[in-house]
C-alpha cells in the first residue's frame, strides 16, 4: 500500500500550495446591479461626496442652533416659521435670526440652518410661530456633506468582494458599471469504477455520483463556475486525458478519487505526469480527509502552473477538504485580497471527544440553543455517509494541539 509522503498541517499545506500557483484572473466590465459576489479589479473612488447636500435625519424644524440655547419646557424659545422644505428640492428660503423651517427626514437643510429640532420637542404657539422646548446643538439631527464618503475617497478597494451593501453604495454614487475579475472556472472530475450517474439504477457494489454535484454547489457558493467532466474509470490513460483537457479549459481542477489506496495513487501519478511541479503535498494531517493531494501543473503553452486538488472519494471527507482547500483556492484565483470567512460560533460540546495530538479534527455537529447557551451535539458516522453532513449545522474544530474535549468544553463551530 502506498505511504503518504508527509502529513502536513492543513494551514501549512495550503500556504505551500498557494505559493506554487499564480493568480492572473481576466477582467470584464459588468453592470453593478448584477455584481453580487464578484471581486473588484480596481480601486473605486467616489465621483462626488455622499451625501452631496446637508440633510435632516428626523422630522422637525431646521434652525440656527444658537437661537435655541436655553430652551426648555418651562421656558420655551419662540421662533418664526418662514417656510417648508419640499422633499427632493432645494429650500426656497434662507434662515435668518429667530427663523425656522419645517423639514422632513431626508430633506435638504435651508441656507443658514445648522441643526434640526425634533418635531416632538416643539409645539405650535400660533400660526407662523413655533415653541422650541429643547435646545439643539450645532449639527444635531443633521448629516453633513461627505459624512458618508468624501469626493475621490476610495470607497471599495481593489480585490474586494461585492456584497449587497457595496452594490447599494455604488449605485448611490451613480456608478452603474464596474470592472471585476472573471469568475474562476473549476473543473470537477469524479473517478472510480464503482461510480455511476445519479439517475442510474445501481447494481450491487455501485454508488451514485454525489461529489460532482455537492462540489458544484460549493463552488458556485463561493463565486466559482463549476464544469463537470463526468465520471472517469480507474484507468490512468483515461484520467490523464480528462485532467489534461480540464487543465486547458479551466483555472482549477478538482478530482475526487475512489477510497482505495490504489485510486489515490493513480490520481497522484496523473498529477505528476501532467506537468511541473506536479504533486506538492500528498497527505494532510486532518480528519476526515487525510488522503488529500495538492498539486500544480504547467501544461504545454501555459504561462504558469494551474492548481489541481485530489479529494478523497468519501462524500464527507470530500466536502470537508473542499471547505478547507478548494474554497480558499477559488478566493485566491478570483483575485480576492481577503479570503471569505465562513461564519463561526462558540458552543458547548455535549459529549467527550477523543483526538490525536498533532492532528486537526473536524466533527459534524447539530446545534441547539437553550437560553444563552448553544450546544453542539456530535453526529457520528463514517465519511462515506453523506447524510452525516446533511443532518449537521456545522463542523466542530479540534485544534492539533488538543488531545480531546470534555463534555461542556467551549468549542468553535464552523457553520456549513
C-alpha positions in Angstrom: 0.0 0.0 0.0 1.5 3.4 -0.9 2.6 5.6 2.0 1.7 9.2 2.3 4.7 11.3 1.6 4.3 13.7 4.5 1.3 14.6 6.7 1.4 18.4 6.7 -0.8 20.6 8.9 -3.7 22.0 6.8 -2.6 25.6 7.2 1.0 24.9 6.2 -0.1 22.7 3.3 -2.5 25.4 1.9 0.2 28.1 2.2 2.8 25.9 0.4 0.2 25.1 -2.3 -0.8 28.6 -3.0 2.8 29.7 -3.2 3.3 27.3 -6.2 0.4 28.8 -8.3 -0.3 32.2 -9.7 -3.4 34.3 -9.8 -3.9 36.2 -13.0 -7.6 36.4 -13.5 -9.0 38.1 -16.6 -11.1 41.3 -16.3 -14.6 42.1 -17.6 -17.0 45.0 -17.3 -20.4 44.3 -15.9 -23.4 46.1 -14.5 -23.3 46.8 -10.8 -26.8 45.5 -10.3 -25.6 42.0 -11.3 -22.3 42.2 -9.5 -23.2 40.3 -6.3 -20.4 38.0 -5.3 -17.9 39.4 -7.8 -14.4 40.9 -7.0 -13.3 44.4 -7.9 -10.4 44.7 -10.3 -9.6 48.3 -9.3 -9.9 50.8 -6.5 -13.2 52.5 -6.8 -13.3 56.2 -5.9 -16.3 58.3 -5.1 -17.1 60.7 -8.0 -18.7 63.1 -5.5 -19.3 63.4 -1.8 -22.1 61.4 -0.2 -24.4 62.8 0.8 -23.9 65.7 -1.6 -26.0 68.1 0.5 -26.7 68.5 4.2 -29.9 66.8 5.2 -32.1 66.1 8.2 -32.3 62.8 9.9 -35.7 63.5 11.6 -39.0 65.2 11.0 -38.8 68.6 12.7 -37.7 72.2 12.2 -34.5 73.4 10.7 -33.0 76.1 13.0 -29.9 78.1 13.8 -28.7 76.2 16.9 -27.7 79.5 18.7 -31.3 80.6 18.5 -32.4 77.6 20.7 -29.9 78.0 23.5 -31.6 77.8 26.9 -34.9 76.4 25.6 -36.8 74.1 27.9 -40.4 73.0 28.5 -40.8 75.6 31.3 -39.1 78.3 29.3 -39.5 77.7 25.6 -37.9 79.7 22.8 -40.2 81.2 20.2 -39.2 81.1 16.5 -40.8 82.4 13.4 -41.8 79.7 10.8 -40.7 81.1 7.4 -41.3 78.1 5.1 -41.3 74.3 4.5 -38.6 72.4 2.7 -40.1 70.3 -0.1 -38.7 66.8 -0.5 -36.3 66.4 -3.4 -35.9 70.2 -3.8 -33.6 72.9 -2.6 -35.2 75.1 0.0 -36.6 78.3 -1.4 -35.8 80.4 1.7 -32.9 81.3 3.9 -33.0 81.2 7.7 -32.2 84.5 9.5 -32.1 85.2 13.2 -35.1 83.6 15.1 -36.3 81.9 12.0 -37.1 78.2 11.5 -38.3 76.0 8.7 -40.4 72.8 8.6 -38.3 69.9 7.3 -38.9 66.2 6.9 -36.5 63.2 7.2 -34.0 63.4 4.3 -34.9 67.0 3.4 -32.1 69.4 2.4 -31.2 71.9 5.1 -32.0 75.5 4.1 -29.2 78.0 3.9 -28.4 79.4 7.3 -29.6 76.3 9.3 -27.1 74.2 11.2 -29.3 71.9 13.3 -32.8 70.4 13.4 -35.1 70.3 16.4 -37.2 67.1 16.5 -40.9 67.6 16.0 -41.7 66.1 19.4 -39.6 68.8 21.1 -41.7 71.6 19.6 -45.3 72.8 19.6 -47.2 75.3 17.6 -47.7 78.5 19.6 -49.8 80.2 17.0 -49.9 80.2 13.2 -46.4 81.1 12.0 -44.8 80.7 15.4 -43.2 77.7 17.0 -42.3 76.9 20.6 -38.9 75.1 20.9 -38.9 73.0 24.2 -35.4 71.7 24.0 -32.1 73.3 22.8 -30.3 71.9 19.8 -26.6 71.7 19.4 -24.8 72.5 16.1 -25.1 69.5 13.8 -27.8 67.8 15.8 -30.1 65.6 13.7 -28.1 66.6 10.6 -26.0 64.6 8.1 -23.2 66.8 6.8 -21.9 66.9 3.2 -19.4 64.0 2.8 -20.2 62.5 6.2 -20.5 59.0 4.5 -17.8 59.4 1.9 -15.7 62.3 0.5 -15.2 63.1 -3.1 -12.3 61.0 -4.6 -12.2 58.8 -1.5 -11.6 55.1 -2.2 -14.9 53.5 -1.2 -14.1 50.0 -2.3 -10.5 48.8 -2.6 -9.2 46.5 -5.4 -9.8 42.9 -4.6 -13.0 43.4 -2.6 -16.0 41.0 -2.6 -19.1 42.8 -3.6 -22.0 42.3 -1.2 -25.4 43.9 -1.0 -24.1 47.0 0.9 -21.4 47.6 -1.7 -23.8 47.3 -4.5 -26.1 49.8 -2.8 -23.3 52.2 -2.2 -22.0 52.1 -5.8 -25.5 52.9 -7.1 -25.9 55.7 -4.6 -22.8 57.3 -6.2 -24.2 56.8 -9.6 -21.7 54.1 -10.5 -23.7 51.6 -12.7 -20.8 49.7 -14.4 -17.7 48.2 -12.8 -14.6 46.3 -13.8 -14.4 42.9 -12.0 -12.3 39.8 -12.2 -13.8 36.9 -14.2 -15.0 34.1 -12.0 -12.6 31.1 -11.8 -13.7 28.1 -13.8 -13.4 25.0 -11.7 -13.3 21.5 -13.4 -14.8 18.7 -11.3 -13.8 15.1 -12.2 -15.3 12.1 -10.5 -13.3 8.9 -10.8 -14.0 5.3 -9.8 -15.1 2.1 -11.4 -17.9 1.8 -8.9 -19.4 5.3 -9.5 -22.5 5.7 -11.7 -24.6 8.8 -12.6 -27.3 9.9 -10.1 -30.1 8.9 -12.4 -28.8 5.3 -12.9 -30.2 2.2 -11.3 -27.4 0.9 -9.1 -26.2 -2.7 -9.0 -24.5 -4.3 -6.0 -21.2 -2.6 -5.4 -22.0 0.6 -7.2 -22.7 4.1 -5.8 -24.2 7.1 -7.4 -22.1 10.2 -8.1 -22.5 12.5 -5.2 -19.4 14.6 -5.2 -19.7 16.2 -8.7 -22.9 17.9 -7.6 -22.2 18.7 -3.9 -18.8 20.2 -5.0 -20.5 22.1 -7.9 -22.9 23.7 -5.3 -19.9 24.6 -3.1 -18.0 26.1 -6.0 -21.0 28.3 -7.0 -21.5 29.4 -3.4 -18.0 31.0 -3.3 -18.1 32.6 -6.7 -16.6 29.9 -9.0 -18.1 28.5 -12.1 -18.2 24.7 -11.9 -17.8 22.5 -15.0 -18.3 18.8 -14.6 -16.2 16.4 -16.7 -18.2 13.3 -15.9 -17.2 10.0 -14.3 -13.8 8.5 -15.2 -12.9 4.9 -14.7 -9.9 3.9 -12.7 -7.7 4.0 -15.7 -4.6 6.1 -15.8 -4.8 7.0 -19.5 -8.5 8.0 -19.2 -7.9 10.1 -16.1 -4.9 11.8 -17.7 -6.9 12.7 -20.8 -9.7 14.1 -18.8 -7.5 16.1 -16.4 -5.3 17.4 -19.3 -8.4 18.7 -21.1 -9.7 20.2 -17.8 -6.4 22.0 -17.2 -6.5 23.5 -20.6 -10.1 24.8 -20.2 -10.3 25.7 -16.5 -8.4 27.6 -13.8 -8.6 24.8 -11.1 -9.1 21.1 -11.4 -10.7 19.1 -8.6 -10.5 15.3 -8.8 -12.5 13.1 -6.4 -11.0 9.6 -6.4 -12.2 6.3 -5.1 -11.5 5.5 -1.4 -8.9 2.8 -2.1 -5.1 3.5 -1.8 -4.6 2.4 -5.4 -7.1 5.0 -6.6 -5.3 7.7 -4.6 -2.0 6.6 -6.1 -3.5 6.8 -9.6 -4.5 10.4 -9.1 -1.1 11.4 -7.8 0.6 9.7 -10.7 -1.6 11.5 -13.2 -0.9 14.9 -11.5 2.8 14.2 -11.6 2.6 13.3 -15.3 0.6 16.4 -16.3 3.4 18.9 -15.8 5.7 20.6 -13.3 5.8 20.9 -10.3 3.3 18.1 -10.0 2.4 16.8 -6.6 3.1 19.4 -3.9 1.6 17.7 -0.9 0.3 14.1 -0.6 -1.4 13.7 2.7 -2.7 16.3 5.2 -2.8 15.8 9.0 -6.6 16.3 9.3 -9.6 14.0 9.9 -11.5 13.4 7.8 -9.6 13.9 4.6 -6.0 12.6 5.3 -5.5 11.3 1.6 -5.8 14.9 0.2 -3.5 15.6 -2.7 -2.4 19.2 -3.6 -0.6 19.7 -6.9 0.1 22.2 -9.7 0.9 21.6 -13.3 2.1 23.8 -16.1 0.8 22.4 -19.4 2.4 22.9 -22.7 1.8 26.5 -23.9 0.7 27.6 -20.4 2.1 30.7 -18.7 2.1 29.3 -15.2 1.2 26.2 -13.2 -2.5 25.7 -12.5 -3.7 24.1 -9.3 -5.1 20.6 -9.0 -6.7 19.2 -5.9 -7.2 15.5 -5.3 -10.0 14.9 -2.9 -11.0 11.7 -1.1 -13.9 9.9 -2.7 -15.9 9.7 0.5 -18.5 12.5 0.4 -18.0 13.8 4.0 -14.2 13.9 3.5 -14.5 15.5 0.1 -16.7 18.3 1.4 -14.7 19.0 4.5 -11.5 19.2 2.4 -13.3 21.3 -0.2 -14.1 23.8 2.6 -10.5 23.8 3.8 -8.7 23.9 0.5 -11.0 24.4 -2.6 -12.8 27.5 -1.2 -9.6 29.5 -0.3 -8.1 28.4 -3.7 -11.1 29.8 -5.5 -10.8 33.1 -3.5 -7.2 33.3 -4.5 -7.9 32.7 -8.2 -10.7 35.2 -8.0 -8.3 38.0 -7.0 -9.9 38.3 -3.6 -7.4 40.1 -1.2 -9.1 38.9 2.0 -10.4 35.3 1.7 -14.0 34.8 2.6 -14.6 33.6 6.1 -17.3 31.1 6.9 -19.4 32.2 9.9 -18.3 30.6 13.2 -20.0 30.4 16.6 -18.9 29.3 20.0 -20.8 26.4 21.5 -20.6 23.8 24.3 -19.9 20.3 23.2 -22.3 17.8 24.7 -20.1 14.7 24.7 -16.5 13.7 25.4 -14.5 13.6 22.1 -11.1 12.0 21.7 -8.4 13.4 19.3 -4.9 12.6 18.3 -2.2 15.2 19.2 -0.9 16.9 16.1 -4.0 16.2 14.0 -6.7 18.7 13.2 -10.2 17.2 13.6 -13.5 18.4 12.1 -16.6 16.8 13.6 -20.1 17.3 12.2 -22.4 18.7 14.9 -26.1 19.5 15.4 -26.6 22.9 17.1 -29.3 23.7 19.6 -29.9 26.7 21.9 -31.3 27.0 25.4 -31.3 30.4 27.0 -27.8 31.9 26.4 -26.2 28.6 25.8 -25.6 27.0 22.4 -24.9 23.3 22.4 -23.0 21.3 19.8 -24.0 17.6 19.6 -21.6 15.4 17.6 -23.1 13.4 14.8 -21.1 10.2 14.4 -20.9 8.5 11.1 -18.3 7.2 8.6 -17.0 9.5 6.0 -18.9 7.8 3.2 -22.3 8.7 4.7 -23.5 11.9 3.1 -26.4 12.4 5.5 -23.9 12.7 8.3 -23.3 16.2 6.9 -26.8 16.8 5.7 -28.0 16.4 9.3 -25.3 18.8 10.6 -25.4 22.5 11.2 -21.6 22.9 11.4 -18.2 21.4 11.9 -16.7 21.4 15.3 -13.0 22.2 15.2 -10.5 20.3 17.4 -7.1 22.1 17.0 -3.9 19.9 16.6 -2.5 20.8 20.0 -5.7 19.4 21.7 -5.8 15.7 22.7 -9.5 15.6 23.3 -12.5 17.5 24.6 -14.7 17.0 27.6 -18.4 17.5 27.7 -19.2 21.1 28.4 -16.0 22.5 26.9 -16.4 25.6 24.8 -15.6 25.0 21.1 -15.5 26.8 17.8 -18.1 25.6 15.2 -17.8 26.4 11.5 -21.2 26.8 10.1 -22.0 24.9 6.8 
